[in-house]
């Protein structure tokens, strides 16, 4: 996955998170103004031996206030799959720039900030397939089942049913044939850098199974591409849970630097997450001491309650206003006369 290119293989911060290539130009919502840093290509580790030609590239696209959508490109065919295509206008810009054909959308769950663009894109691409596990997902054409495998050229996708944040939430585990690169997990709002999703339509028992049975069974080198940029906030909470955890301290310092430069903290890896993410460390003595619980599910439930009340974020623009800014609907009113 990704590409080796001069100057792009160096590691940054704990866990050797790779450096992005030069990003393309993009507009962002006024809540987080930034220079041309919206679209980033994440390369593989430095090339040290002959290897097969790459076939898969992941583009990280920052949208709305803190969401990520992704475009996965099969380089050999120039066909692409989008993950959580919430802002069609932005996605179409990237598709045109890359010169690729959009073949499918993988939607992790039905919430507007992950699925809002499905209907518009389905109208533009009559043969587009929209995959997901929840009938509430707009323009859904293919309802997937747990462990179902989809194939797009050399790219394989295993659908992992992870209900809790929503009752139909699904993560997508992706790998390419005959490639030494690490696989990828598109975890939506189930697993974040340093955190996990809220239990809107599920239970602690479900989230424990999602994290500790379903996702923990994946290869430890799996790259995690989550649905939101919550790393700094999550790691601040993690430092409260485990103040002596050096991995938390290092990752938080690194994440703050990324945040200062308006750069994403994705991808992490599963191996990294088990070192600093308290929701994956429910059997650790320090985490149990913080919650006052010993049963792992009870620990997870207590952590989620504590996190829900931890430094609540400042009031945000309502969803409709954020989309209006993305689509440029306010531009005529903001232009100087």
C-alpha positions as CSV (number, residue, x, y, z in Angstrom):
1,X,0.0,0.0,0.0
2,X,1.2,3.5,-0.8
3,X,4.4,4.4,-2.7
4,X,8.1,4.8,-2.0
5,X,9.4,8.1,-3.3
6,X,12.4,10.2,-2.6
7,X,12.0,12.1,0.6
8,X,8.8,10.4,1.7
9,X,9.9,7.3,3.4
10,X,11.2,8.8,6.6
11,X,9.5,8.0,9.9
12,X,8.0,10.5,12.3
13,X,7.2,10.2,16.0
14,X,6.4,7.1,18.0
15,X,5.5,4.0,16.0
16,X,7.4,5.3,12.9
17,X,4.3,6.9,11.4
18,X,5.3,7.7,7.8
19,X,5.7,11.2,6.4
20,X,3.1,12.4,3.8
21,X,4.0,13.4,0.3
22,X,3.4,16.9,-0.9
23,X,-0.4,17.5,-0.5
24,X,-2.8,19.0,-3.0
25,X,-4.7,22.2,-2.7
26,X,-8.0,22.1,-0.9
27,X,-10.5,24.3,0.9
28,X,-11.5,23.6,4.5
29,X,-14.2,24.8,6.7
30,X,-13.6,28.1,8.5
31,X,-13.4,26.5,11.8
32,X,-9.9,25.1,10.9
33,X,-8.3,27.3,8.2
34,X,-5.2,25.8,6.7
35,X,-2.9,26.0,3.7
36,X,-2.9,23.3,1.0
37,X,-2.8,20.3,3.4
38,X,-6.1,18.5,2.8
39,X,-5.0,15.5,0.7
40,X,-2.1,13.4,1.7
41,X,-0.6,10.2,0.2
42,X,0.8,7.8,2.8
43,X,3.8,5.9,1.5
44,X,5.1,2.5,2.5
45,X,8.3,2.1,4.5
46,X,11.6,2.9,2.7
47,X,12.4,0.7,-0.2
48,X,15.4,-1.5,0.7
49,X,14.9,-4.4,-1.8
50,X,13.3,-5.2,-5.1
51,X,9.5,-5.4,-4.8
52,X,6.5,-5.9,-7.0
53,X,4.9,-2.7,-8.5
54,X,2.5,-1.1,-6.0
55,X,-1.2,-1.4,-6.8
56,X,-2.9,0.4,-3.9
57,X,-2.6,3.9,-2.7
58,X,-4.6,5.6,0.1
59,X,-5.5,9.2,0.0
60,X,-6.5,10.9,3.2
61,X,-9.0,13.7,2.7
62,X,-9.9,16.0,5.6
63,X,-13.4,17.3,5.5
64,X,-15.9,19.1,7.7
65,X,-14.5,20.0,11.1
66,X,-12.6,16.8,12.0
67,X,-13.8,14.1,9.7
68,X,-11.7,11.9,7.3
69,X,-12.9,10.3,4.1
70,X,-10.6,8.2,2.0
71,X,-10.0,7.4,-1.6
72,X,-8.3,4.0,-2.2
73,X,-6.7,3.9,-5.7
74,X,-5.7,0.7,-7.5
75,X,-2.7,2.1,-9.5
76,X,-2.6,-0.6,-12.1
77,X,-6.2,0.0,-13.3
78,X,-6.8,3.6,-12.1
79,X,-10.0,2.5,-10.5
80,X,-10.9,3.7,-7.0
81,X,-13.0,3.0,-4.0
82,X,-14.1,5.7,-1.6
83,X,-14.6,5.2,2.2
84,X,-17.2,7.4,4.0
85,X,-17.8,9.8,1.1
86,X,-19.5,12.6,3.0
87,X,-18.6,15.6,0.8
88,X,-19.0,14.8,-2.9
89,X,-17.6,18.1,-4.2
90,X,-14.3,17.5,-2.5
91,X,-14.1,13.8,-3.5
92,X,-14.8,14.7,-7.1
93,X,-12.0,17.2,-7.1
94,X,-9.6,14.5,-6.0
95,X,-11.0,11.9,-8.5
96,X,-10.5,14.4,-11.4
97,X,-7.0,15.3,-10.2
98,X,-5.9,11.6,-9.9
99,X,-7.6,10.7,-13.2
100,X,-9.4,7.6,-11.7
101,X,-12.8,6.0,-12.1
102,X,-14.9,5.7,-8.9
103,X,-16.3,2.2,-8.7
104,X,-17.6,1.8,-5.2
105,X,-18.3,3.4,-1.9
106,X,-17.7,1.6,1.4
107,X,-19.8,3.3,4.2
108,X,-18.9,2.4,7.8
109,X,-22.2,3.7,9.2
110,X,-25.3,5.8,8.4
111,X,-24.4,9.1,10.2
112,X,-24.6,12.1,8.0
113,X,-20.9,13.0,8.4
114,X,-20.0,9.6,6.9
115,X,-22.7,8.9,4.4
116,X,-24.1,12.3,3.3
117,X,-22.7,12.2,-0.2
118,X,-23.9,8.7,-1.3
119,X,-27.1,9.8,-3.0
120,X,-25.4,12.6,-5.1
121,X,-22.6,10.3,-6.1
122,X,-25.0,7.5,-7.1
123,X,-26.8,10.0,-9.4
124,X,-23.5,11.0,-11.0
125,X,-22.3,7.4,-11.4
126,X,-25.3,5.1,-12.3
127,X,-23.2,1.9,-12.0
128,X,-21.8,2.9,-8.6
129,X,-22.0,0.2,-5.9
130,X,-22.6,1.4,-2.3
131,X,-21.7,-1.1,0.4
132,X,-22.7,-1.1,4.0
133,X,-24.4,-3.1,6.7
134,X,-27.2,-0.8,7.7
135,X,-30.4,-0.1,5.7
136,X,-30.3,3.5,6.8
137,X,-27.2,4.1,4.6
138,X,-28.2,6.3,1.7
139,X,-28.2,4.8,-1.8
140,X,-27.2,1.4,-0.4
141,X,-26.9,-1.2,-3.2
142,X,-25.1,-4.0,-1.4
143,X,-25.7,-5.0,2.2
144,X,-22.7,-6.7,3.5
145,X,-22.3,-9.4,6.2
146,X,-19.6,-10.0,8.8
147,X,-16.5,-11.5,7.2
148,X,-17.8,-11.1,3.7
149,X,-14.9,-10.5,1.3
150,X,-15.2,-8.0,-1.6
151,X,-12.6,-7.7,-4.4
152,X,-11.7,-4.7,-6.5
153,X,-8.9,-5.8,-8.9
154,X,-6.0,-6.8,-6.7
155,X,-7.5,-5.1,-3.7
156,X,-9.4,-7.3,-1.2
157,X,-11.8,-6.0,1.5
158,X,-13.0,-8.0,4.4
159,X,-16.2,-6.5,6.0
160,X,-16.1,-6.6,9.8
161,X,-19.4,-6.1,11.6
162,X,-18.7,-3.9,14.7
163,X,-22.1,-2.8,16.1
164,X,-22.1,-0.3,19.0
165,X,-21.6,3.2,17.9
166,X,-24.5,2.4,15.6
167,X,-26.3,-0.9,15.3
168,X,-25.1,-1.4,11.8
169,X,-21.5,-0.2,12.0
170,X,-18.9,-2.0,9.8
171,X,-15.1,-1.7,9.6
172,X,-13.3,-2.5,6.4
173,X,-10.0,-4.5,6.5
174,X,-8.2,-4.0,3.2
175,X,-5.1,-5.7,1.7
176,X,-3.6,-6.1,-1.8
177,X,-2.5,-9.4,-3.5
178,X,1.2,-10.1,-3.7
179,X,2.3,-7.0,-1.7
180,X,4.7,-6.8,1.2
181,X,3.0,-3.6,2.4
182,X,1.0,-3.6,5.6
183,X,-2.8,-4.0,5.3
184,X,-5.2,-1.2,6.2
185,X,-8.2,-1.0,8.5
186,X,-10.8,1.7,7.9
187,X,-12.3,1.8,11.3
188,X,-14.9,4.5,11.0
189,X,-16.2,5.5,14.5
190,X,-15.3,2.2,16.2
191,X,-11.5,2.7,16.8
192,X,-9.7,6.1,16.8
193,X,-6.1,7.1,17.4
194,X,-6.0,6.8,21.2
195,X,-9.8,6.2,21.7
196,X,-13.0,4.4,20.6
197,X,-16.4,5.5,19.5
198,X,-19.3,6.4,21.7
199,X,-21.9,3.7,22.5
200,X,-24.9,5.4,20.8
201,X,-26.8,2.3,19.8
202,X,-24.9,-0.5,21.6
203,X,-23.3,-1.7,24.8
204,X,-20.0,-2.0,26.4
205,X,-20.1,-5.8,25.8
206,X,-20.5,-5.1,22.1
207,X,-17.6,-2.6,22.0
208,X,-15.4,-5.0,24.0
209,X,-16.0,-7.7,21.4
210,X,-15.4,-5.3,18.5
211,X,-12.1,-4.1,19.9
212,X,-10.7,-7.2,21.7
213,X,-12.0,-10.0,19.5
214,X,-12.7,-8.7,16.0
215,X,-10.0,-5.9,15.5
216,X,-7.4,-7.4,17.9
217,X,-7.3,-10.5,15.7
218,X,-5.9,-8.5,12.7
219,X,-2.2,-8.4,12.0
220,X,-0.4,-6.1,14.5
221,X,1.2,-4.1,11.6
222,X,-2.3,-3.1,10.2
223,X,-2.5,0.6,9.5
224,X,-5.5,2.2,11.1
225,X,-7.4,4.9,9.2
226,X,-10.1,6.2,11.4
227,X,-13.1,8.4,10.8
228,X,-12.2,11.5,12.9
229,X,-9.2,13.5,14.0
230,X,-9.5,13.1,17.7
231,X,-5.9,12.2,18.6
232,X,-4.9,15.0,20.9
233,X,-8.1,15.0,22.8
234,X,-8.0,11.2,23.2
235,X,-4.4,11.1,24.2
236,X,-5.0,13.8,26.8
237,X,-7.6,11.5,28.3
238,X,-5.2,8.6,28.0
239,X,-2.6,10.5,30.0
240,X,-5.1,11.1,32.7
241,X,-5.8,7.3,32.8
242,X,-2.1,6.3,32.7
243,X,0.0,9.3,33.7
244,X,3.2,7.2,33.9
245,X,2.8,5.6,30.5
246,X,5.7,6.8,28.4
247,X,4.1,5.7,25.1
248,X,1.1,7.9,25.9
249,X,3.5,10.9,26.6
250,X,5.4,10.4,23.4
251,X,2.4,9.9,21.2
252,X,0.6,13.0,22.7
253,X,3.7,15.2,22.2
254,X,3.9,14.0,18.6
255,X,0.2,14.5,18.0
256,X,0.3,18.0,19.3
257,X,3.0,18.9,16.8
258,X,1.0,17.4,14.0
259,X,-2.1,19.4,15.2
260,X,-0.1,22.6,15.3
261,X,0.8,22.1,11.7
262,X,-2.7,21.0,10.7
263,X,-1.4,17.6,9.7
264,X,-3.3,14.4,10.3
265,X,-2.3,11.7,12.8
266,X,-3.6,8.9,10.7
267,X,-2.6,6.2,10.1
268,X,-1.5,4.6,13.3
269,X,-1.0,0.9,13.7
270,X,-2.8,-1.7,15.8
271,X,0.5,-2.5,17.6
272,X,0.8,1.2,18.5
273,X,-2.8,1.5,19.7
274,X,-2.3,-1.4,22.2
275,X,0.6,0.6,23.7
276,X,-1.3,3.9,24.5
277,X,-5.1,3.5,23.8
278,X,-6.8,2.9,27.2
279,X,-9.8,1.3,25.5
280,X,-7.5,-1.5,24.3
281,X,-5.7,-1.7,27.7
282,X,-8.6,-2.7,29.9
283,X,-6.7,-5.5,31.5
284,X,-3.8,-3.3,32.5
285,X,-3.5,-2.7,36.3
286,X,-3.2,1.1,35.9
287,X,-6.3,1.3,33.8
288,X,-8.3,-0.9,36.2
289,X,-7.1,1.3,39.1
290,X,-8.3,4.4,37.3
291,X,-11.8,3.0,36.8
292,X,-12.0,1.1,40.1
293,X,-13.1,-2.0,38.2
294,X,-11.4,-5.3,37.3
295,X,-13.8,-7.0,34.9
296,X,-12.6,-5.9,31.4
297,X,-16.1,-5.0,30.2
298,X,-16.8,-3.0,33.3
299,X,-13.5,-1.2,32.9
300,X,-14.4,-0.4,29.3
301,X,-17.9,0.9,30.3
302,X,-16.3,3.1,33.0
303,X,-13.7,4.5,30.7
304,X,-16.4,5.4,28.1
305,X,-18.4,7.2,30.8
306,X,-15.3,9.1,32.0
307,X,-14.3,10.0,28.5
308,X,-17.8,11.3,27.7
309,X,-17.4,13.8,30.5
310,X,-13.8,14.7,29.8
311,X,-13.2,18.3,28.7
312,X,-16.2,18.4,26.4
313,X,-15.3,20.2,23.1
314,X,-16.4,23.7,22.5
315,X,-19.7,24.2,20.8
316,X,-19.5,23.5,17.1
317,X,-21.3,24.8,14.0
318,X,-24.4,22.7,13.4
319,X,-24.0,20.0,10.7
320,X,-26.0,21.9,8.1
321,X,-23.8,25.0,8.4
322,X,-20.6,23.0,8.1
323,X,-21.8,21.3,4.9
324,X,-22.9,24.7,3.6
325,X,-19.3,26.0,4.1
326,X,-17.9,22.9,2.4
327,X,-20.1,23.4,-0.6
328,X,-19.3,27.1,-0.8
329,X,-22.9,28.2,-0.3
330,X,-21.8,31.1,1.9
331,X,-19.2,32.4,-0.5
332,X,-21.4,35.2,-2.0
333,X,-22.0,36.6,1.4
334,X,-18.3,36.4,2.5
335,X,-16.9,38.1,-0.6
336,X,-15.7,41.7,-0.2
337,X,-17.9,44.2,-2.0
